[in-house]
Amino acid sequence: MVRIGTRTMLALIAFSAAGTASVRAGEEEQAALCRDDVMRLCLTSIPDRGRIVSCMRAQRASLSPGCRAVLDKGTAATAGRHSASLR
Protein backbone atom coordinates (compact mmCIF):
# COMPACT_ATOMS: atom_id res chain seq x y z
CA MET A 1 0.00 0.00 0.00
CA VAL A 2 1.20 3.51 -0.77
CA ARG A 3 1.95 5.59 2.32
CA ILE A 4 1.40 9.31 1.98
CA GLY A 5 2.01 11.86 4.72
CA THR A 6 -0.84 13.98 6.04
CA ARG A 7 0.65 17.21 4.68
CA THR A 8 1.12 15.71 1.24
CA MET A 9 -2.44 14.40 1.20
CA LEU A 10 -3.81 17.79 2.26
CA ALA A 11 -1.89 19.45 -0.55
CA LEU A 12 -3.12 16.91 -3.07
CA ILE A 13 -6.82 17.20 -2.38
CA ALA A 14 -7.24 20.77 -1.23
CA PHE A 15 -9.58 22.62 -3.62
CA SER A 16 -8.95 26.19 -2.53
CA ALA A 17 -5.81 28.28 -2.14
CA ALA A 18 -4.16 28.48 1.28
CA GLY A 19 -3.81 31.86 2.90
CA THR A 20 -5.59 32.43 6.17
CA ALA A 21 -6.10 30.12 9.12
CA SER A 22 -9.79 29.76 8.29
CA VAL A 23 -8.97 28.70 4.73
CA ARG A 24 -6.50 26.15 6.04
CA ALA A 25 -9.13 24.82 8.45
CA GLY A 26 -11.53 24.54 5.53
CA GLU A 27 -8.94 22.65 3.50
CA GLU A 28 -8.39 20.22 6.34
CA GLU A 29 -12.14 19.60 6.51
CA GLN A 30 -12.30 19.12 2.74
CA ALA A 31 -9.34 16.76 2.88
CA ALA A 32 -11.01 14.72 5.62
CA LEU A 33 -14.21 14.46 3.56
CA CYS A 34 -12.41 13.36 0.38
CA ARG A 35 -9.35 11.43 1.57
CA ASP A 36 -10.97 8.00 1.43
CA ASP A 37 -12.51 8.72 -1.98
CA VAL A 38 -9.17 9.83 -3.41
CA MET A 39 -7.47 6.71 -2.10
CA ARG A 40 -10.29 4.44 -3.33
CA LEU A 41 -11.00 6.00 -6.71
CA CYS A 42 -8.02 8.08 -7.82
CA LEU A 43 -4.92 6.52 -6.26
CA THR A 44 -3.12 6.33 -9.60
CA SER A 45 -3.50 10.11 -10.04
CA ILE A 46 -1.43 10.91 -6.93
CA PRO A 47 0.61 13.16 -6.64
CA ASP A 48 -0.66 15.28 -9.57
CA ARG A 49 -3.31 17.61 -8.11
CA GLY A 50 -4.83 18.39 -11.52
CA ARG A 51 -5.19 14.69 -12.33
CA ILE A 52 -6.75 14.06 -8.92
CA VAL A 53 -9.36 16.77 -9.43
CA SER A 54 -10.09 15.50 -12.96
CA CYS A 55 -10.41 11.96 -11.66
CA MET A 56 -12.72 13.07 -8.85
CA ARG A 57 -14.94 14.90 -11.35
CA ALA A 58 -15.04 11.82 -13.59
CA GLN A 59 -15.92 9.63 -10.60
CA ARG A 60 -18.49 12.09 -9.18
CA ALA A 61 -21.28 9.49 -9.06
CA SER A 62 -19.10 7.21 -6.91
CA LEU A 63 -18.03 9.88 -4.40
CA SER A 64 -19.26 9.96 -0.84
CA PRO A 65 -21.94 12.62 -0.24
CA GLY A 66 -19.57 14.85 1.74
CA CYS A 67 -16.84 14.75 -0.87
CA ARG A 68 -19.36 15.30 -3.66
CA ALA A 69 -20.50 18.47 -1.84
CA VAL A 70 -16.87 19.66 -1.59
CA LEU A 71 -16.34 18.99 -5.30
CA ASP A 72 -19.58 20.75 -6.24
CA LYS A 73 -18.68 23.75 -4.07
CA GLY A 74 -15.23 23.96 -5.67
CA THR A 75 -16.73 23.72 -9.14
CA ALA A 76 -19.25 26.47 -8.37
CA ALA A 77 -16.51 28.73 -6.96
CA THR A 78 -14.37 28.19 -10.06
CA ALA A 79 -17.33 28.98 -12.34
CA GLY A 80 -18.00 32.15 -10.35
CA ARG A 81 -14.40 33.30 -10.72
CA HIS A 82 -14.47 32.64 -14.48
CA SER A 83 -17.71 34.56 -15.01
CA ALA A 84 -16.46 37.47 -12.90
CA SER A 85 -13.30 37.70 -15.00
CA LEU A 86 -15.41 37.98 -18.16
CA ARG A 87 -17.24 41.09 -16.93
DSSP file (Angstrom, degrees, kcal/mol; ACC not computed):
  #  RESIDUE AA STRUCTURE BP1 BP2  ACC     N-H-->O    O-->H-N    N-H-->O    O-->H-N    TCO  KAPPA ALPHA  PHI   PSI    X-CA   Y-CA   Z-CA
    1    1 A M              0   0    0      0, 0.0     2,-0.4     0, 0.0     0, 0.0   0.000 360.0 360.0 360.0 143.8    0.0    0.0    0.0
    2    2 A V        -     0   0    0      1,-0.0     2,-0.6     2,-0.0    41,-0.0  -0.616 360.0-149.5 -78.5 130.9    1.2    3.5   -0.8
    3    3 A R        -     0   0    0     -2,-0.4     2,-0.4     0, 0.0    -1,-0.0  -0.906  17.4-179.6-105.2 124.8    2.0    5.6    2.3
    4    4 A I        -     0   0    0     -2,-0.6    -2,-0.0     4,-0.0     5,-0.0  -0.985  26.5-118.7-126.4 132.4    1.4    9.3    2.0
    5    5 A G     >  -     0   0    0     -2,-0.4     4,-2.5     1,-0.1     5,-0.2  -0.240  25.8-113.7 -65.9 156.4    2.0   11.9    4.7
    6    6 A T  H  > S+     0   0    0      1,-0.2     4,-2.6     2,-0.2     5,-0.2   0.906 116.0  50.6 -58.3 -45.4   -0.8   14.0    6.0
    7    7 A R  H  > S+     0   0    0      1,-0.2     4,-2.2     2,-0.2    -1,-0.2   0.910 110.8  49.0 -61.8 -41.8    0.6   17.2    4.7
    8    8 A T  H  > S+     0   0    0      1,-0.2     4,-2.1     2,-0.2    -1,-0.2   0.928 111.5  49.2 -63.1 -44.7    1.1   15.7    1.2
    9    9 A M  H  X S+     0   0    0     -4,-2.5     4,-1.9     1,-0.2    -2,-0.2   0.906 109.6  51.8 -62.9 -41.5   -2.4   14.4    1.2
   10   10 A L  H  X S+     0   0    0     -4,-2.6     4,-1.1     1,-0.2    -1,-0.2   0.914 111.0  48.2 -60.6 -41.9   -3.8   17.8    2.3
   11   11 A A  H  < S+     0   0    0     -4,-2.2    -1,-0.2     1,-0.2    -2,-0.2   0.856 110.8  52.4 -66.4 -34.5   -1.9   19.5   -0.5
   12   12 A L  H  < S+     0   0    0     -4,-2.1    -1,-0.2     1,-0.2    -2,-0.2   0.856 119.8  29.3 -71.9 -35.8   -3.1   16.9   -3.1
   13   13 A I  H  < S+     0   0    0     -4,-1.9     2,-0.2    -5,-0.1    -1,-0.2   0.359  84.1 118.9-113.5   7.2   -6.8   17.2   -2.4
   14   14 A A     <  -     0   0    0     -4,-1.1    13,-0.1    -5,-0.2     4,-0.1  -0.554  42.5-166.6 -71.1 136.7   -7.2   20.8   -1.2
   15   15 A F        +     0   0    0     -2,-0.2     2,-0.3     2,-0.1    -1,-0.1   0.439  64.7  53.9-107.4  -1.6   -9.6   22.6   -3.6
   16   16 A S  S    S-     0   0    0      7,-0.1     2,-0.1     8,-0.0    58,-0.0  -0.933  91.1 -94.7-131.7 158.7   -9.0   26.2   -2.5
   17   17 A A        -     0   0    0     -2,-0.3     2,-0.1     1,-0.1    -2,-0.1  -0.421  38.9-120.2 -72.8 141.7   -5.8   28.3   -2.1
   18   18 A A        +     0   0    0      1,-0.2     3,-0.1    -2,-0.1    -1,-0.1  -0.485  60.4 117.8 -77.4 151.0   -4.2   28.5    1.3
   19   19 A G        +     0   0    0      1,-0.7     2,-0.2    -2,-0.1    -1,-0.2  -0.009  62.4  38.7-171.6 -66.9   -3.8   31.9    2.9
   20   20 A T  S  > S-     0   0    0      1,-0.1     4,-2.2     0, 0.0    -1,-0.7  -0.554  80.4-108.7-101.3 168.1   -5.6   32.4    6.2
   21   21 A A  H  > S+     0   0    0      1,-0.2     4,-2.4     2,-0.2     5,-0.2   0.872 119.4  53.8 -62.6 -36.7   -6.1   30.1    9.1
   22   22 A S  H  > S+     0   0    0      2,-0.2     4,-2.1     1,-0.2    -1,-0.2   0.874 107.8  49.9 -68.1 -35.3   -9.8   29.8    8.3
   23   23 A V  H  > S+     0   0    0      2,-0.2     4,-2.5     1,-0.2    -2,-0.2   0.925 110.8  49.8 -65.9 -43.6   -9.0   28.7    4.7
   24   24 A R  H  X S+     0   0    0     -4,-2.2     4,-2.3     1,-0.2    -2,-0.2   0.903 109.6  50.9 -62.1 -40.3   -6.5   26.1    6.0
   25   25 A A  H  X S+     0   0    0     -4,-2.4     4,-1.9     1,-0.2    -1,-0.2   0.901 110.2  50.5 -63.1 -39.5   -9.1   24.8    8.5
   26   26 A G  H  X S+     0   0    0     -4,-2.1     4,-2.6     1,-0.2    -2,-0.2   0.890 108.9  51.2 -64.2 -39.6  -11.5   24.5    5.5
   27   27 A E  H  X S+     0   0    0     -4,-2.5     4,-3.0     2,-0.2    -2,-0.2   0.897 108.0  52.1 -64.3 -40.2   -8.9   22.7    3.5
   28   28 A E  H  X S+     0   0    0     -4,-2.3     4,-2.3     2,-0.2    -1,-0.2   0.903 110.8  47.9 -63.3 -39.8   -8.4   20.2    6.3
   29   29 A E  H  X S+     0   0    0     -4,-1.9     4,-2.0     2,-0.2    -2,-0.2   0.917 112.8  48.3 -66.0 -43.2  -12.1   19.6    6.5
   30   30 A Q  H  X S+     0   0    0     -4,-2.6     4,-1.7     1,-0.2    -2,-0.2   0.919 111.1  51.0 -61.2 -44.1  -12.3   19.1    2.7
   31   31 A A  H  X S+     0   0    0     -4,-3.0     4,-2.3     1,-0.2    -2,-0.2   0.909 109.0  50.7 -60.8 -42.5   -9.3   16.8    2.9
   32   32 A A  H  < S+     0   0    0     -4,-2.3     4,-0.4     1,-0.2    -1,-0.2   0.887 111.1  49.0 -63.3 -38.2  -11.0   14.7    5.6
   33   33 A L  H  < S+     0   0    0     -4,-2.0    34,-0.4     1,-0.2    -1,-0.2   0.796 123.3  30.6 -71.3 -28.0  -14.2   14.5    3.6
   34   34 A C  H  X S+     0   0    0     -4,-1.7     4,-2.8    -5,-0.1     5,-0.3   0.571  90.4  93.8-109.4 -11.5  -12.4   13.4    0.4
   35   35 A R  H  X S+     0   0    0     -4,-2.3     4,-2.4     1,-0.2     5,-0.2   0.904  90.2  44.9 -52.5 -50.3   -9.3   11.4    1.6
   36   36 A D  H  > S+     0   0    0     -4,-0.4     4,-2.3     1,-0.2    -1,-0.2   0.891 113.4  51.2 -64.0 -38.4  -11.0    8.0    1.4
   37   37 A D  H  >>S+     0   0    0     -4,-0.2     4,-3.2     2,-0.2     5,-0.6   0.908 109.8  49.4 -65.5 -41.4  -12.5    8.7   -2.0
   38   38 A V  H  X5S+     0   0    0     -4,-2.8     4,-2.1     1,-0.2    -2,-0.2   0.943 114.1  45.5 -61.2 -46.8   -9.2    9.8   -3.4
   39   39 A M  H  <5S+     0   0    0     -4,-2.4     4,-0.3    -5,-0.3    -1,-0.2   0.862 119.9  40.9 -65.3 -35.5   -7.5    6.7   -2.1
   40   40 A R  H  <5S+     0   0    0     -4,-2.3    -2,-0.2    -5,-0.2    -1,-0.2   0.878 131.2  20.0 -80.1 -40.1  -10.3    4.4   -3.3
   41   41 A L  H  <5S+     0   0    0     -4,-3.2    -3,-0.2    -5,-0.2    -2,-0.2   0.737 131.8  29.0-106.2 -26.9  -11.0    6.0   -6.7
   42   42 A C    >X< +     0   0    0     -4,-2.1     3,-1.9    -5,-0.6     4,-0.5   0.032  68.0 128.1-130.9  27.4   -8.0    8.1   -7.8
   43   43 A L  G >4 S+     0   0    0     -4,-0.3     3,-1.2     1,-0.3    -1,-0.1   0.850  74.5  57.8 -56.0 -37.7   -4.9    6.5   -6.3
   44   44 A T  G 34 S+     0   0    0      1,-0.2    -1,-0.3    -3,-0.1    -2,-0.1   0.645  98.4  61.9 -71.9 -11.8   -3.1    6.3   -9.6
   45   45 A S  G X4 S+     0   0    0     -3,-1.9     3,-1.7    -7,-0.2     7,-0.3   0.638  83.1 140.0 -86.0 -15.5   -3.5   10.1  -10.0
   46   46 A I  T <<  +     0   0    0     -3,-1.2   -37,-0.0    -4,-0.5     3,-0.0  -0.521  60.3  19.6 -70.3 133.8   -1.4   10.9   -6.9
   47   47 A P  T 3  S+     0   0    0      0, 0.0     2,-0.8     0, 0.0    -1,-0.3  -0.910 101.6  89.4-104.6  14.1    0.6   13.2   -6.6
   48   48 A D    <>  -     0   0    0     -3,-1.7     4,-2.3     1,-0.2     5,-0.2  -0.628  57.3-161.8 -80.8 107.5   -0.7   15.3   -9.6
   49   49 A R  H  > S+     0   0    0     -2,-0.8     4,-2.6     1,-0.2     5,-0.2   0.886  89.0  52.4 -57.5 -43.3   -3.3   17.6   -8.1
   50   50 A G  H  > S+     0   0    0      1,-0.2     4,-2.3     2,-0.2    -1,-0.2   0.903 110.5  47.7 -61.0 -41.7   -4.8   18.4  -11.5
   51   51 A R  H  > S+     0   0    0     -6,-0.2     4,-2.7     2,-0.2    -1,-0.2   0.870 110.4  53.0 -66.8 -36.4   -5.2   14.7  -12.3
   52   52 A I  H  X S+     0   0    0     -4,-2.3     4,-2.8    -7,-0.3    -2,-0.2   0.948 110.5  46.0 -63.2 -47.8   -6.7   14.1   -8.9
   53   53 A V  H  X S+     0   0    0     -4,-2.6     4,-2.3     2,-0.2    -2,-0.2   0.919 114.0  48.9 -62.5 -43.3   -9.4   16.8   -9.4
   54   54 A S  H  X S+     0   0    0     -4,-2.3     4,-2.4     2,-0.2    -1,-0.2   0.918 112.5  48.6 -60.8 -43.9  -10.1   15.5  -13.0
   55   55 A C  H  X S+     0   0    0     -4,-2.7     4,-2.0     2,-0.2    -2,-0.2   0.917 110.2  51.1 -62.0 -44.2  -10.4   12.0  -11.7
   56   56 A M  H  < S+     0   0    0     -4,-2.8    -1,-0.2     1,-0.2    -2,-0.2   0.899 110.5  49.1 -62.7 -40.4  -12.7   13.1   -8.9
   57   57 A R  H >< S+     0   0    0     -4,-2.3     3,-1.3     1,-0.2    -1,-0.2   0.916 111.7  48.9 -63.9 -42.1  -14.9   14.9  -11.3
   58   58 A A  H 3< S+     0   0    0     -4,-2.4     3,-0.3     1,-0.3    -1,-0.2   0.811 115.8  43.8 -66.6 -29.4  -15.0   11.8  -13.6
   59   59 A Q  T >X S+     0   0    0     -4,-2.0     3,-2.4     1,-0.2     4,-0.6   0.175  76.3 125.4 -99.3  16.2  -15.9    9.6  -10.6
   60   60 A R  G X4  +     0   0    0     -3,-1.3     3,-1.4     1,-0.3    -1,-0.2   0.823  69.0  56.2 -47.8 -43.0  -18.5   12.1   -9.2
   61   61 A A  G 34 S+     0   0    0     -3,-0.3    -1,-0.3     1,-0.3    -2,-0.1   0.750 108.9  48.2 -64.1 -23.4  -21.3    9.5   -9.1
   62   62 A S  G <4 S+     0   0    0     -3,-2.4    -1,-0.3    -6,-0.2    -2,-0.2   0.455  89.2 109.3 -96.4  -2.3  -19.1    7.2   -6.9
   63   63 A L  S << S-     0   0    0     -3,-1.4   -29,-0.1    -4,-0.6    -3,-0.0  -0.359  77.5-103.4 -74.3 153.5  -18.0    9.9   -4.4
   64   64 A S     >  -     0   0    0    -31,-0.2     4,-2.7     1,-0.1     5,-0.2  -0.377  37.9-107.9 -65.9 155.5  -19.3   10.0   -0.8
   65   65 A P  H  > S+     0   0    0      0, 0.0     4,-2.0     0, 0.0     5,-0.1   0.886 118.3  50.2 -56.3 -41.2  -21.9   12.6   -0.2
   66   66 A G  H  > S+     0   0    0      2,-0.2     4,-1.8     1,-0.2   -32,-0.1   0.919 113.1  44.6 -64.6 -44.0  -19.6   14.9    1.7
   67   67 A C  H  > S+     0   0    0    -34,-0.4     4,-2.7     1,-0.2    -1,-0.2   0.875 110.0  55.5 -68.9 -37.1  -16.8   14.7   -0.9
   68   68 A R  H  X S+     0   0    0     -4,-2.7     4,-2.7     1,-0.2    -1,-0.2   0.900 107.1  50.9 -61.5 -39.5  -19.4   15.3   -3.7
   69   69 A A  H  X S+     0   0    0     -4,-2.0     4,-2.5    -5,-0.2    -1,-0.2   0.901 110.1  49.6 -64.0 -40.8  -20.5   18.5   -1.8
   70   70 A V  H  X S+     0   0    0     -4,-1.8     4,-2.4     2,-0.2    -2,-0.2   0.930 112.9  46.9 -62.6 -45.4  -16.9   19.7   -1.6
   71   71 A L  H  X S+     0   0    0     -4,-2.7     4,-2.3     1,-0.2    -2,-0.2   0.914 112.9  48.6 -63.8 -43.6  -16.3   19.0   -5.3
   72   72 A D  H  X S+     0   0    0     -4,-2.7     4,-2.4     2,-0.2    -1,-0.2   0.895 111.5  50.0 -64.1 -40.1  -19.6   20.8   -6.2
   73   73 A K  H  X S+     0   0    0     -4,-2.5     4,-2.3     2,-0.2    -2,-0.2   0.912 111.8  48.2 -64.7 -42.6  -18.7   23.8   -4.1
   74   74 A G  H  X S+     0   0    0     -4,-2.4     4,-2.1     2,-0.2    -2,-0.2   0.879 111.7  49.7 -64.8 -38.2  -15.2   24.0   -5.7
   75   75 A T  H  X S+     0   0    0     -4,-2.3     4,-2.3     2,-0.2    -2,-0.2   0.897 111.3  48.8 -67.5 -41.0  -16.7   23.7   -9.1
   76   76 A A  H  X S+     0   0    0     -4,-2.4     4,-2.2     2,-0.2    -2,-0.2   0.897 111.2  50.1 -66.0 -40.3  -19.3   26.5   -8.4
   77   77 A A  H  X S+     0   0    0     -4,-2.3     4,-2.0     2,-0.2    -2,-0.2   0.900 111.0  49.1 -65.3 -40.6  -16.5   28.7   -7.0
   78   78 A T  H  X S+     0   0    0     -4,-2.1     4,-2.2     2,-0.2    -2,-0.2   0.913 110.8  49.9 -64.5 -43.1  -14.4   28.2  -10.1
   79   79 A A  H  X S+     0   0    0     -4,-2.3     4,-2.4     1,-0.2    -2,-0.2   0.887 109.7  52.1 -63.0 -38.9  -17.3   29.0  -12.3
   80   80 A G  H  X S+     0   0    0     -4,-2.2     4,-2.0     1,-0.2    -1,-0.2   0.894 109.1  48.9 -64.2 -40.6  -18.0   32.1  -10.4
   81   81 A R  H  X S+     0   0    0     -4,-2.0     4,-1.7     2,-0.2    -2,-0.2   0.895 111.7  49.9 -65.8 -39.9  -14.4   33.3  -10.7
   82   82 A H  H  X S+     0   0    0     -4,-2.2     4,-0.8     1,-0.2    -2,-0.2   0.923 112.0  46.5 -66.4 -43.9  -14.5   32.6  -14.5
   83   83 A S  H  < S+     0   0    0     -4,-2.4     3,-0.5     1,-0.2     4,-0.5   0.869 110.9  53.0 -68.0 -34.4  -17.7   34.6  -15.0
   84   84 A A  H >< S+     0   0    0     -4,-2.0     3,-0.9     1,-0.2    -1,-0.2   0.855 105.7  54.2 -67.3 -34.1  -16.5   37.5  -12.9
   85   85 A S  H 3< S+     0   0    0     -4,-1.7    -1,-0.2     1,-0.2    -2,-0.2   0.695 103.0  58.0 -73.9 -16.8  -13.3   37.7  -15.0
   86   86 A L  T 3<        0   0    0     -4,-0.8    -1,-0.2    -3,-0.5    -2,-0.2   0.595 360.0 360.0 -86.3 -11.3  -15.4   38.0  -18.2
   87   87 A R    <         0   0    0     -3,-0.9    -1,-0.2    -4,-0.5    -2,-0.1   0.474 360.0 360.0 -79.8 360.0  -17.2   41.1  -16.9
